[in-house]
Amino acid sequence: MNKSNEELIQLMNELDLHREEVARLLNVPLVTVYQWTRTEGGREQITMPESELKLLKYSLMSENKYSTLF
C-alpha cells in the first residue's frame, strides 16, 4: 500500500473520520475515497496523491477541528 494511502487510513482511524467527510473536504467523489482506503489486494485500489493528503490536513485544521496535523 502506498504511504499516502496508509497515512490516510491512520488519520481517519485516529480522528474518527468517515469516508463521506473526507470526500466532502476534498471535493472528490466518494468512490475515490473508497479506492484510496482499500486494503492491499483489494480491487481497484488507487494511490492517493500526496497533495490530496496535505490538502485534507489543511482542511481539517482550517475548520478548527485540530490544531496541528503536521
N, C-alpha and C positions, 0 to 999 in steps of 0.2 A: 504494500500500500504506500502511496505517495506521502511524503512528510506533511504536506498541507492537509491532505485528507485526514491523516491521523490526528493532527492538531485540531482540526475542526471537530472531530468526534469527541476528543478530550474536552474541548471548550464547551461543547453542547452538554456533555455529562456534568462538568463542574458547575455550570451556570444554569442547569436545568432548562436549556433552550430547546424548543421544538422545531422541527423542520419548517413548519409554516412560518415561524417567526424569522428564521434565517432567510427564507425566501423573500419575505416582505422587506427585511432590512437591506437585502442586496438587490432587490427588484429583479429577481430571476425566477423562472418557473419552478414550481415545487418539485417537478420531476428531476430538475437539475440537482437540487439538494439531495434527493434520494440517490441519485447516481454518485454524488460525492461521498455519501455515507455508507455505501455498500461495502461489505467486508470483502477481503481478498477471496478471489474465486467466484465472487458474485457476478451475476450477469450485468452487462452494460455499465460497469464501473468506469468513471472518467476522473481524470486528475483535476483537482480544484486548483485554479491559478493562485499563486502566492498573493497577487494583488487583491483578489477577492477576499482572502483571509484577512489581510490587513484592513481592507475596507469594512469588513464585518466588525473587527475590533474597534475601529474608529467610530463606527455607527453606534455600537454599544456604549462606548464612552461618552459620545455626544448626547445620548439620551439620558445621561446622568445615572445610569444603572450601575456602572462600575467605574471606579476611579482610575484604574490603570490596568491594562492588559498586555503591556509590552515590557 
